[in-house]
Amino acid sequence: QQTAAFVHVESVDTAAPVLLSTEIGENSILFFLSDEGSGVDYDAVTVAGEDGSSIKPLHFDPLSGCIALPYPACTLHVRIPDLCGNVLRIDLKPQE
């Protein structure tokens, strides 16, 4: 004998975080983010240099949606996931 169960799903988070704006400081770049679904996973943000080096964000503030990164001396590959695993990828290149 088989039984069937049905579950109503109200929402599914399939969208990556959104970059709302940026600000450039003396030695840093501020990203302001939003994620209407599960929320940004600030602890899982990764930044890698062209040479494969790992760079930590200077700080982040979940209340304002801000992540501060050091101003790049080389190309940086930024990976910003949400709590469901959707990822915003940003490449930063220094101005010459």
C-alpha positions as a LaTeX table, in Angstrom:
\begin{tabular}{lrrr}
\hline
Residue & $x$ (\AA) & $y$ (\AA) & $z$ (\AA) \\
\hline
Gln1 & 0.00 & 0.00 & 0.00 \\
Gln2 & 1.25 & 3.48 & $-0.86$ \\
Thr3 & 0.48 & 6.74 & 0.80 \\
Ala4 & 1.07 & 10.19 & $-0.59$ \\
Ala5 & 1.83 & 13.36 & 1.29 \\
Phe6 & 1.67 & 16.82 & $-0.17$ \\
Val7 & 3.58 & 19.82 & 1.06 \\
His8 & 2.76 & 23.41 & 0.15 \\
Val9 & 5.93 & 25.37 & $-0.70$ \\
Glu10 & 5.47 & 29.11 & $-0.37$ \\
Ser11 & 8.81 & 30.26 & $-1.70$ \\
Val12 & 12.08 & 28.99 & $-3.11$ \\
Asp13 & 15.25 & 31.06 & $-2.99$ \\
Thr14 & 17.00 & 30.73 & $-6.36$ \\
Ala15 & 18.42 & 34.26 & $-6.61$ \\
Ala16 & 21.92 & 35.37 & $-5.63$ \\
Pro17 & 22.47 & 38.42 & $-3.42$ \\
Val18 & 22.13 & 41.76 & $-5.22$ \\
Leu19 & 24.76 & 44.52 & $-5.25$ \\
Leu20 & 22.80 & 47.71 & $-4.46$ \\
Ser21 & 25.66 & 50.22 & $-4.48$ \\
Thr22 & 29.36 & 50.75 & $-3.88$ \\
Glu23 & 31.44 & 53.42 & $-2.19$ \\
Ile24 & 35.17 & 53.94 & $-2.52$ \\
Gly25 & 37.14 & 55.02 & 0.53 \\
Glu26 & 40.82 & 55.82 & 0.91 \\
Asn27 & 41.93 & 52.20 & 1.25 \\
Ser28 & 38.72 & 50.23 & 0.89 \\
Ile29 & 35.69 & 49.53 & $-1.25$ \\
Leu30 & 32.29 & 49.20 & 0.40 \\
Phe31 & 29.66 & 46.93 & $-1.14$ \\
Phe32 & 26.05 & 47.37 & $-0.05$ \\
Leu33 & 24.07 & 44.18 & $-0.59$ \\
Ser34 & 20.57 & 42.81 & $-0.33$ \\
Asp35 & 19.11 & 39.32 & $-0.44$ \\
Glu36 & 15.34 & 39.13 & $-0.19$ \\
Gly37 & 15.35 & 35.35 & 0.17 \\
Ser38 & 17.50 & 33.60 & 2.74 \\
Gly39 & 19.87 & 36.50 & 3.44 \\
Val40 & 23.57 & 37.06 & 2.72 \\
Asp41 & 25.94 & 34.54 & 4.33 \\
Tyr42 & 28.50 & 37.10 & 5.49 \\
Asp43 & 30.67 & 34.49 & 7.21 \\
Ala44 & 31.11 & 32.62 & 3.92 \\
Val45 & 32.26 & 35.60 & 1.78 \\
Thr46 & 35.56 & 34.79 & 0.10 \\
Val47 & 38.05 & 37.02 & $-1.70$ \\
Ala48 & 40.92 & 35.59 & $-3.74$ \\
Gly49 & 43.76 & 37.42 & $-5.43$ \\
Glu50 & 44.98 & 36.57 & $-8.93$ \\
Asp51 & 47.84 & 34.64 & $-7.37$ \\
Gly52 & 45.40 & 32.49 & $-5.39$ \\
Ser53 & 45.99 & 34.31 & $-2.11$ \\
Ser54 & 43.06 & 34.51 & 0.29 \\
Ile55 & 42.04 & 37.98 & 1.50 \\
Lys56 & 39.66 & 38.61 & 4.39 \\
Pro57 & 37.00 & 41.32 & 4.22 \\
Leu58 & 37.96 & 44.24 & 6.48 \\
His59 & 34.54 & 44.06 & 8.12 \\
Phe60 & 30.88 & 43.44 & 7.42 \\
Asp61 & 27.64 & 44.74 & 8.89 \\
Pro62 & 24.53 & 42.61 & 8.31 \\
Leu63 & 22.24 & 45.43 & 9.52 \\
Ser64 & 23.34 & 47.82 & 6.76 \\
Gly65 & 24.21 & 45.07 & 4.26 \\
Cys66 & 27.75 & 46.40 & 3.98 \\
Ile67 & 30.95 & 44.47 & 3.27 \\
Ala68 & 34.26 & 46.38 & 3.31 \\
Leu69 & 37.12 & 45.05 & 1.21 \\
Pro70 & 40.67 & 46.35 & 0.86 \\
Tyr71 & 41.24 & 48.43 & $-2.25$ \\
Pro72 & 42.73 & 45.98 & $-4.76$ \\
Ala73 & 46.40 & 46.08 & $-5.69$ \\
Cys74 & 45.69 & 43.25 & $-8.14$ \\
Thr75 & 42.55 & 41.67 & $-9.56$ \\
Leu76 & 40.35 & 40.26 & $-6.79$ \\
His77 & 37.70 & 37.59 & $-7.24$ \\
Val78 & 34.89 & 38.11 & $-4.73$ \\
Arg79 & 32.33 & 35.40 & $-3.95$ \\
Ile80 & 29.26 & 36.46 & $-1.92$ \\
Pro81 & 26.83 & 33.60 & $-1.16$ \\
Asp82 & 23.42 & 33.65 & 0.44 \\
Leu83 & 22.29 & 31.16 & 3.06 \\
Cys84 & 20.85 & 28.86 & 0.34 \\
Gly85 & 24.11 & 28.73 & $-1.64$ \\
Asn86 & 23.23 & 31.15 & $-4.45$ \\
Val87 & 26.37 & 33.17 & $-5.24$ \\
Leu88 & 27.09 & 36.69 & $-6.46$ \\
Arg89 & 30.53 & 36.84 & $-8.11$ \\
Ile90 & 32.38 & 40.12 & $-8.60$ \\
Asp91 & 35.81 & 40.70 & $-10.13$ \\
Leu92 & 37.62 & 43.86 & $-8.97$ \\
Lys93 & 40.47 & 45.30 & $-10.99$ \\
Pro94 & 42.62 & 48.21 & $-9.82$ \\
Gln95 & 42.55 & 51.34 & $-11.95$ \\
Glu96 & 45.77 & 52.04 & $-13.74$ \\
\hline
\end{tabular}
